[in-house]
Amino acid sequence: MTHQTHCGCGDRAIQPPTHFIGIGGAGMSAIAQVLRAAGCRVQGSDRSESPTVEMLRAQGIPVFIGHDPKNIGEMERVVYTRAVPDDNPELVAARQMGLPVLERAEMLGELYTLFETRVSVTGTHGKTSTTALLGHILTGCGKDPTVLVGGEAINLGGHARLGKASLIVSEACEAYSSFLHLRSSMALITNVDEDHLDWYHTFERVKNSFVGFMQQIDEGGVVVGCADDRHLMSLRPRVDCRWLTYGFSPASDVRVGYLTYSNGEQSFEVEGADWKVGVHLPLPGRHLALNAAGALAAAVELGCDPLEAAATLYDFRGVRRRLEVKGRVRGVTVLDDYAHHPAEIRATLEAVAEAYDGPLTVIFQPHLYSRTAEHLHGFASALKNVPRVVLTDVYAAREDPERGVQTDALYDLLVQMGHPDVHYVPQLHDVPAWLESNVRPGDVIITVGAGDVVTAGEQFLRLAGAEVASA
C-alpha cells in the first residue's frame, strides 16, 4: 500500500469505524487499506492466516482469525462479501445490533461518492492487470490517483494506493452484478464473455448486466472498450454514451501494431487520432499488450501525455499470480497464473509459448464445481494441446459438490480426446512429490487456477532446495 497524507476528497473521507468480515480477500483488503489511509479506523476478520492478512497487520490494521461477534467491538459499520454465509456469527450480530451492514460492492459504491473522477475497469478477463496498468501509468504521470486492484500489484506494493487527487481507479467485478453499485465517469472494458453462470444462468443476462453498468456512466462520460471483442462491440448500440475503442482491429480508435517478442518481453506501437508511441513491456503476452493499449487510451483520455504514459510501462512489473515467475531450480522454471476460464487459460498458454522454449507441464486446479461443469469442454479444448497436463481436485470455494462436477470428468474427457500425457492427482498436497519425480531439466511448469494451486509449485521449489518468489 502506498501511503499519502490525505485524499482529494477532503473531510468527507472520514468514515465510521468499520469492521470487514473476510478482510483477507483482494477486494476487501483494498477498500480497507484506502479507508484506513484516509483516516478511518478499520479492522477485520478472516477464516485463516494469509499473506494478505500479514500485509494488513503490517500496515496497522487489526485482523482476527475466526469469526466471533466479540470481534466487532466498538465498530459502527460492518462490510461483508458474497462469500460470507447469512449465518456468519459476526454478520448475524451486526444485524441484531442494528449496525449498517454493507456488501463489499455497496461499500465501494459509497467510496466512489468521495471522488470527482471515477474510473471503473471491468471485463470478464484481464481487468486486474488492466487496473494495475492504468494505476501505474497515472501514478507515473503525476496524476496521483487512488487505485484499488483485485490482486497484488507489484509496483503499488499491494492491492491499493491512496492518492491526493479526486481521482479513483478501481477494478469493477461483474460477478453477482456487483458493478451495478458503481456510478462511473469512465468505464474501461476489456471484454464480455460467458462466465458466472451460477449467478446469471444465461449469457444474455451477463450481457444485460454489462449494459446496465454502462448505462450508469455519468452524462458526458466515456466507455473505453476493446474493439477486438465482438460481444462487447455488439452491446455498443444499446448504450447511449461516447465510446473510445482500442485493439489490434484497424477499425479501433486507438490501434495496436508491430508486436515483437524478445527474451520474454515485448514491444509494440500504439496509435491514437493524433499521437503514436512505442511501448516496451518487460512481460510477455498478446493479451497484456492489448490491456496496456486500453490503459494507455484511458490515460491519454484522462490528460496524460502519450509519450510520458508509454515511458512508464518500461518498469511495469505486473500483478502477483498473473504469469508470475515463482522460481527456478535444477534447470526447471516454475510459473503461476490465476487463469480460471478457458479463454484466460488459452491466453496464458499463448504467452508462455512466446516466452519459454522448454517442454511445458500445466498443473490445473479447476475453480468451483459449477464453473467446471459449465466450461468442461472449454477447459478440455484449452488444455488438449499442452504437452503434459496434471489435474487436481476442484477448489470448491463457496460451493458444495452437488453444484457441478469434480475434476475426474475433465480427466476422462481429455483421455477420450486422446491426450497422450494427462494425469489426475486428486490431492493438491501430492502434486509437488509427483513433479519432483517426473520433471526434467529444461522443463517449464505452470500452476493454473484461482484457488490455492500456487502452493504446489512453491512446495516443489522448496523440495528441490530453491528459494520461492515472495507472495
Order of alpha helices (4+ residues) and beta strands (2+ residues): beta-alpha-beta-alpha-beta-beta-alpha-beta-alpha-beta-alpha-beta-beta-beta-beta-alpha-alpha-beta-alpha-beta-beta-beta-beta-alpha-alpha-beta-beta-alpha-beta-alpha-alpha-beta-alpha-beta-alpha-beta-alpha
